[in-house]
Amino acid sequence: MSVADNDQQDRRRANRRPPLGPHARRVLPVLGALSALRALGLVGFSAAVGSLMTALAQAAFTAASHGVGRTASTGWTDFIGSHSAGADGILPHWLTGSDPGSWSWGAAVLGVAGLALRALADWGLSVAAQRAATETKSTIRQGVLRRVLSAPRSRTAGGTAASDGAVAVLVSRGLDALDDYYVRTITALVSTGVIPAILLVVVLLADPISALVLVLTLPLVPVFMVLIGKTTQNDTREAQSQLLRLSQHIVELSRGLPVLVGLKREQAQSRALNDLGESYRKRTMTTLRSAFQSSLALELITTISVALVAVFIGLRLVSGQIGLDTALLVLLLAPECFQPLRDVGTAFHQSQDGVDALRRSEEILEEPTGASVVSPSSDAAISVSGLTVEYPGRGRALDDVSFVLEPKTTTLLTGPSGCGKTTLLKTMADMVRDGHDARAGDRTAVAGSVFVPDSVAWIGQSPSFLAATVVEEVGLYANPENASTWLGDLTGQNGESQEEATRARALWGPVIDASLRSVGLEDLGSVAPAALSAGQARRLAIARVLAAVRPAGGNLHARSMGPSQWLVLVDEPTAHLDRRAAGMVSDALRELTESGATVLWVTHDPAAAPSSAGRIDLDQAGRLVRHVQATRSERVTSAPAKGCTTAADALGAECGDRERRATPHHGSWSADGGRNGSWTSGVRGTLRTLFRVTGLRASQVWAPVLLSFLTVAFGASLTALSGWLIVRASQQPGMMYLMVAIVGVRFFGLGRAVFRYLERLLTHDVVLKAANRLRSNAWDSMGETALSLRSLLRGGTFLDRLVGDVDEVRDSLPRVLLPIATNVPTMIAAVIATYLTVPSATWVVAAAALVTSLLAPWLVLVADRRAETASRDAVQRTLRGALGAMESAEDLKGNRLGDAVLRVLAGQDRLALAAARRSATATGLGNALSLVTWWAAALGIAVIAWDPVSTGDIAAPVAAIPVLLCTALVEPSSQAIDSVRAWPAFARLVAKISPVSEAPESPSHPAGIPGQRDDREPTEPSEARELCLDDISARWPGMAEPAIRGVTGRVGRGQALGITGPSGAGKTTTLAVLLGFLRPERGSIRVDGREMAPEQLRGASAWCPQDAYIFDSTVRGNLLLARPRESAPSDQELDTMVRRVGLGSLLDSMEYGLDTRVGAGGSRLSGGQRQRLAMARALLTNAPFLLVDEPTAHLDEPSAAALVEELDRATRGSSDEAGPGTIVISHRPTDLGHCRSVVTLGRGAGQ
């Protein structure tokens, strides 16, 4: 698919009618009824205020005209006014009495009833909209995850598709945008169809002329809204695409961080991440500028329209053609006629992310699942007939493969690397299907038929894990019915009662222990799976299947007596393993066969299999060339593998001791700063921490606060001055006495709109810059600890840091800090204004300020009961769980565990729903309390002002100022209350991000993790000639004994040094020291005779790790990572290197050549092809020293020998220049044949 096609698809998506979501239609009638109640409440309150203010105006005029009080001015009728305020009697006589202009307690009661109805309706509308949003998010999230886990999502070589990382961000952070969509957009749309209609009817009955003006001006808002929206549509779409690219980039970085560190490219990627974030900020600011300009235009249009209504009212008041009560009613209702339309215009831009999330979700749900060629076998027979698989752009991976497997036997699947062995296994596991990719237009063709039993187990080359510990991971596969017991960390709770969880653990404990013992991992039960080495991870995958086959009680052979037959598909289980560990794996697989399972085993080491195993050989073209049937061996009790105990003990030496103590739990950022951290350090401490980690300065913060205060102050002044003007006009003075107030109304109206625009623009610019700084700090921190804290390399944790938490901070900054900072000066100004106008009512406004600033937030916090924190935590866990499930999608599909995990995620969604409902209830309560308090204050001031107004001490227009001022303080108070409600969760979030967003530990720190570095190597690495290790001893933080002792060796340019030893002997520790991630406690490392600090070592070596990650890009894009852009290799160099590592035939078969996409994690390539591509990438570097970890894993013997030969050739270099000094870390003797010297590691020693 071309870029133009993608753009056209984006335009079609943007031009479609906005979706409503699965629950919108059900909630629309509820929202409509609540909107109608809001309108009726407003009408009642406005009528009461108009009636009471008319009575005050008449009393004031009477007092002034009789020379009573300070406002009396006999003979100055032009100034005072020539008439008393007229009253049309908008309320029925039974409520106000015979004189419509007299004081009536009935009107006050009506006002109280109106504010109560409006408050209840506001609360109900907030709760209903938020609940609809949370239910919709839950439904969509479950649907998307079910689609991802139920069937393969086809990818193409030449096309694009939403990556797993983008989908993970979509189902968590992306769907959170539905909150704004439902709470703002859909609510505003419903209100637009209800509230203006009701208010227009009321205005028509009270004043037909004003109704006509409203009817003529209301259409201006949607017309301008559409015109402005057309101009901002492209910018909005580009910003959304930029955000999606940023999310995909972050997820790819999370998975490939070890590769970037090994290639010395993490800092370059940090700059790329900064550039991408800055590009997103600029694009977003362009979009926001357009959106805020549209809001500014809509506000100006509304202000002008309301002003036009006010002009007609004012002119008719001066001439006595309309009563003051009618004028005030119309004046209070007119802005509310426009408000829903303004809300739609504003919400349209704010909710575009929500609309886009809905549309992208629909596209994923509509993706074709493909046609499966797998069918259940009726007689437990396992057969493959005429199986042909052809990937787009690559030709056939399998060609007419047919065979039958004898039940309860082991069959080896062999062949050269890239011949389709993994494809065959995936097809039998129903992970490769025939079908079209609707997004790209390419087709993965699968033909033939496969018959398998109901129970299928999958052990892949690169297993992924969901649970927090090794024990819980095995328990999940053993007992998927109680998955929530084993995924308690993912859900934040056990998911079941404590008794049930304890019972499940007791029942399945023997099964778990036996399975781990079979593969030598019994000492690592409490270790996080992410902390295991590649070989240990493979053994854990086998232990999972052993536990799945075993029944409760632990007797493996009891399974063979039951009706269920198992097919176990195993892909290269002995890669990365030494002889002892490989022996344990072979014994474990033999146990499976002896228990009655049928095992199909892909291997490059047939000697590891039992002698009775059958064999299927494929050639390079994916054709079956030989099939030898397996024979059933007599069941024997398998003895433990030779050396099993010793290997298990050795495993504990490095991983067990080190990782238990050194590795933090993958679900939190630090031991005390994450979910268990306390936020009680106080407001000052939280703000200091926030400023430190985001780089914010006081000068950046005060400007948005000042603009926010001016926006609120100008809005309140506009309302108050408008009230003064209308009441003053009712006294029919000369127009010259009203001109200053008329100009003031225009000034405050325009000023409010301009200040709101500037405040929004500046606030979002500051917040986006702070988010970029925070993301950059988090990335740099992870780059510093990438090897020592391997559990942090889990994508879910990485997303927590770079997406989840950063986005939380970004969204929370303006919503939490700004309203609180604005509220304090606003309340002070309101009290002062009341004191200057109606002194006797000062205590009312002061009391209302205290209620909305202290009492109401406290009540809301009590009602919230940590719901905000629970809701945020639920989003974090959902993000982590969603990505974890998609990272493990292959394992979950292959082992039929998708439904079990979905049940756990559904349970988490239910918790999130409950928390969101409590949070919505608290938010609605805050809005209701704010409305009740300030509207009650307005009525109270009207009552208190009766005496001073009727005695002439205060003029009626002056008394109107604090009355209408109170009505303008509802919105800022509601925002401040909601901000206080969110403060505890915000403080916890700041405490969580603090530890990892600061500079890493200094070299002198006892933890031994070195400090910061940059890309500049102090030793000019391209000129370095020799690296020496002299008596190196090192230990990981918290270890009682050193992991390595006395390691000594030397390697020069053009030479190779080998490092070998059994699992747990310290190979990873030695690698960490060589890379500069671990400070040796004794000995030294010298480069050209100069002793090097760990920070300097990081510039001296390139590293090709085990199972090096292949990025979701093209072949070219992966290879270009080897060097900086200014020294990028040419196409000729790339082509030559690809062929040198044995991928020439693959490159020739690719339709797009070097520009062929390889899929997420290299999913389009076989394990061996991925390994060789990673080696080609490493060999392209210009580093003086190259560290290679298990270079021939996944390769058959001829391919392995060829790769080792090529590595030796690259090491020796040319006649003009020697190659890099190569350090080969491997347990395979053949990998070390060309090494000049070999360091053999034992437990705690090296020689």
Protein Blocks (a to p, Z undefined) as FASTA:
>chain_A
ZZklmmmmmmmmmmpccdebjmlmmmmmmmmmmmmmmmmmmmmmmmmmmmmmmmmmmmmm
mmmmnopajkbcghilmlnopcdcddehlacfklnojblkbccfklmmmmmmmmmmmmmm
mmmmmmmmmmmmmmmmmmmmmmmmmmmmmpccdddfklccddfklmmmmmmmmmmmmmmm
mmmmmmmmmmmmmmmmmmmmmmmmmommlmmmmmmmmmmmmmmmmmmmmmmmmmmmmmmm
mmmmmmmmmmmmmmmmmmmmmnopmmmmmmmmmmmmmmmmmmmmmmmmmmmmmmmmmmmm
mmmmmmmmmmmmmmmmmnopacfklmmmmmmmmmmmmmmmmmmmmmmmmmmmmmmmmmmm
mmmmmpcebjafbdcdfklpacdehiacddehkapfbghiaddddehiacddeddehilm
mmmmmmmnopaccdddfknopacddeddddddfbdcdddfbdcdfbfbfklmmmmmmmmm
lmmmmmmmmnopnoiafklmmmmmmmmmmmmmmmmmmnopmmmmmpcfklpcfklmmmmm
mmmmmmmmpcghiiaklmmmmmbdcddddehklgoiafklmmmmmmmmmmmmmnopacdd
ddfblklpcfkbccddddfkopafbdcdddddddddddddehklmmmmmmmmmmmmmmmm
mpccfkbfbfklmmmpcfklojklmmmmmmmmnopafklmmmmmmmmmmmmmmmmmmmmm
mmmmmmmmmnopafklmmmmmmmmmmmmmmmmmmmmmmmmmmmmmmmmmmmmmmmmmmmm
mmmmmmmmmmlmpmklmmmmmmmmmmmmmmmmmmmmmmmmmmmmmmmmmmmmmmmmmmml
mmmmmmmmmmmmmmmmmmmmmmnnomlmmmmmmmmmmmmmmmmmmmmmmmmmmnopmmmm
mmmmmmmmmmmmmmmmmmmmmmmmmmmmmmmmmmmmmmmmmmmmmmmmmnopacfklmmm
mmmmmmmmmmmmmmmmmmmmmmmmmmmmmmmmmmmmcccddfklmnlpacdddfbdfklm
mlpcbdcdehiacddehiabdfbghiacdddehiacddeddehilmmmmmmmmnopaccf
edcddeehiacdfklmmmmbccddehiacddddfklmmmmmpcfklcccfklmmmmmmmn
opmmmmmmpmnlmmlcebehhlmpcfklmmmmmmmmmmmpccfbdcdehklgoiafklmm
mmmmmmmmmmnopmkbccdddddddfbfklmmmpmbdcdddehiaZZ
